[in-house]
Amino acid sequence: MAEPALQGRHALVTGGGTGIGAAIAQALAEQGARVTLLGRRLEVLQEQARRLPRAQCAACDLTVAGALPAAFEMAARDFGPIDILVNNAGLVETRPFHKTDAAHWSKTFALNVDAVFAGMAQVYPGMRERGWGRIVNIASTAALKGYAYVSAYCAAKHAVLGLTRAVALEAAGCGVTVNAVCPGYTDTDIIGDAVKLLGDKTGRSAAQALDEFTRVNPQGRLIQPREVANAVSWLCAPGSEAITGQAIAVAGGEVM
């Protein structure tokens, strides 16, 4: 029997307890990777870790100075150097631009951009030295187009894509690939909460509120977390070495 594609590799997934992050952790574990899950809610992370063959977890607020390096060092101490980093943790809050203040802007960038930079900075030197690494940043179709009422989020995800492309060029000769996966509206708690909020505000039924999110997808549906995870798994597996600096849209044709 062939050895799993990622056997012996250590993957760290931020926001790994639920939704897209949990699906990514599952997909990488199925390929043989040891997986570290980071997030804010320890009980949720522990529940997900128990589903995986070899996993560990730690509660970590990625926006707190010093918390991320400490968590990454703990992860490496127990599971070895981090070979795969998936920056999945993120935050989106709707707000019209004329009500977008500096506090909202800073909060959005702290998790969606600053934590991505900090994670990459933590693992990239070691990946270069070892001559192998995979960095996958979970961006969004908001990195590829604009959406009303989430200007800070769109700006943050565009920044993540710019960072991805720049570092991919620097890493091109040292065995490290850096890519972004850009999901459209995905069937997670975030969308579930948004559908409920929209229904409450407008008096629409759940089906009518959901249609606001599915109608932008030519396939007329929400993306499934496992579909995003499959893209990440492919980018990390052998045979993907030439794929770097890319924005892989998982969005049913919403962007091309």
N, C-alpha and C positions, 0 to 999 in steps of 0.2 A: 504494500500500500504506500502510495506517495506521501511524503511528509507535507503537512499543511503549509500553504504558501508563506505564512508569516510566523512559522514556528521559530521560537527563540527571540522574537522581536518584542519590545516593550512599547505599548501604545498608551498615551495619556489623552483622555477626552475630557474637556471642560464642559460643564453643564451636562454631565453624563448620566444623570439620574432618571430623566424622563424624556419623552418625546423623541426628537431627532437624535439627541445625544445618546439615549439609551439604545436606540436602534443601531447607531454606529458602533457602540461598544459591543453589542451582540454580534454584529457582522465581523468585526475584527477578531473577536474571541473565536468565532467559528473557523477563522483562518489560522488559528493557533497562537495568536498573540497573547501575551500577558497584558492585562488592561488595568490602568489606574483611572478611577473616576473622581473627578473633582466637581464640587458644587457647594451651594450654601446649606442644603438640608441633609444632614448626616443620615437620618433614618431612611430617607428616600434613596440615597446612594447605597446604603447597606442592603436595602431590599433588592436593588438592581444587581449589586455585586454577587449576591447569593445565587443569582440565576446563571452566572458565568462560571466556566470551569476553573479559571485562575484569574482572580481579580482582587483588587484592593481599592479602598476609597478614603477620601479625607474631605472634611468640610472646610471650605475656603472661600472667603469673600475676595474675589479677584481684584476688587477695586481698592482694597486696603493695602497701603504701602508695606512691603515686606512679607505679606501673606503668601504671595505667589512663589517667590524663591524658596521659602521654607517648605511649602507643599511639594514643589518639584524635587527638592533635595531629599525629602522623605521618600517620595516615590522611587527615586533612583537608588536610594540606599537599600530598599527592600526588593525591587524588581530589576535593578540594573539600569544602565543608561537609557534615556528615552530615545527610541528610534523613530517613533511616529507621534506627531503632535497634531491633534484635531482641536482647533479653537472653535468650539461650538457655542459656548455661553454667550448670550446676548440679551438685549433689552429693547423693547419697542413700546412707546406710549404715543397715542394719537394726540395731536394738538395743532390747531391752525397756526400758521407762521406768525400772525400778528399777536399771538399769545405765547410764542416761544421765547422764553427768557433765558438768561445766561445759566441759571441753575439747571433748567431742563436740558439745555445744550451740553453742559458739562457732565451731567449724569449719564446722558446717552453715549457720549464719547468715552467715558471712563471704562465702561464694560465692553462696548462694541469695538473700540479702537485701541485704547491704552492697554487693556489687558491682553489683547491680541499681540501687540508689539512686545509687551513684557514676556509673554510666553515664548514667542519666537526668539527673543534675545537670550532667554534662558537656555534653550536647547540647541540653537544653531551652531555655536562654536564647537560643541562636542560632536555634532553631526559632521561638520567639516573635517574635524580631526580623524574621525573613524571612516570617512569616505562613503557614508550612506545615511540617508535620512529622508523622511517624508513629512512635510508640513501641509496640512489641509485646513484652510480657513473657511468656515461656513459663513458665507456672505448672505446673499439674497438676490432676488431679481431687483431689489432696490439698489443694488450695486450697478445695475445695468440700465435702469430707467428711473423716472421720477414717479412718485405717488403723492397725491395730495394729503395733507394733514400729518405727514410724518417727515417733514423736511430735515430734522436733525438726524433721524434714522437713515434716510437716504444719503445724507452727507457722510455719515459715519461708515456706511457700507461701501460707498464709493472710495473712501479713504482706505478701507481694508483691501479692496481690489488693487488700488495703486501700490500699496505696500507689498502685496503678493507679487505683483509683476516685477517690481524693482528688485526684490530679494531673489526672485527666481533667476534673474539675469546674473546676479552676483554668484549664485550657487551653481550655475550651469556646469561648471567644470569640476565640481567636487563631489558628485554623486548624490546631491541633495535636490529633491524637487519640491517646488512650492506652488500650490494650486488653490483656487477658490471654487467651492461648490455653491451654486446660487439657486436655492429652492424658491419656487413660487409659494402661494398660500398652501400650507401643509396642515394636515389633520392632526393638530396638537391641542393641548389645553389652551394655548395662547389664542388660537382661532376660535375655539369653543367659547372662551370668555368674551372675545370680540363679537361673536354672533349674538350672544345673550345681551351684551351691552347695547348693541345696535337695535335689537328687538325691543328692549326696555325703553330706549330713547325715542323710537319712532313708532312703536305700536305694531310693528310688523310681526308676522309669524316667524317661527324659527326657520322654516323653509325659505321664506322671503328674505330674511336677513342673510342666510347662508348663500343665497344666490348672488349677493353683492361680492362675495369672494370667489365663487366658482365661475362666474360668467366671464372673467378675464382670461380664464384658461380655455383654449380652444377645445380641449377634451371635456370641458364642462364638469370638472370635478376638483376636489382637493388632492394634492400630492400626498402620498403615504410616506411616513418616516422611513420605512424600509427602502423605498426607492432612492431617497437621499443617501442612506447608508450604503447601498449598493455602489453608488458612484464613488463614495469615499474609499470603499474596499478595493475597487478597481484601481484607483489612483495609487494605492499603497502596495499592490500586488506586483510580483515579477511580471515584466512585460510592459510596464507603464513608464519605463525610464525616460522615454522621449516626450512625455506629457508634462510640461512645466510652464508656469506663468499663465495658465489658462483659467477662464471663468466658465465652468461647466454648469449650464442652466438645466435644472431639473424642474420643468415648469409646463409640460404639456404643450409646448409651442408658443407660450406667451411672449417670449423674446427669442429672436433668431439672429 
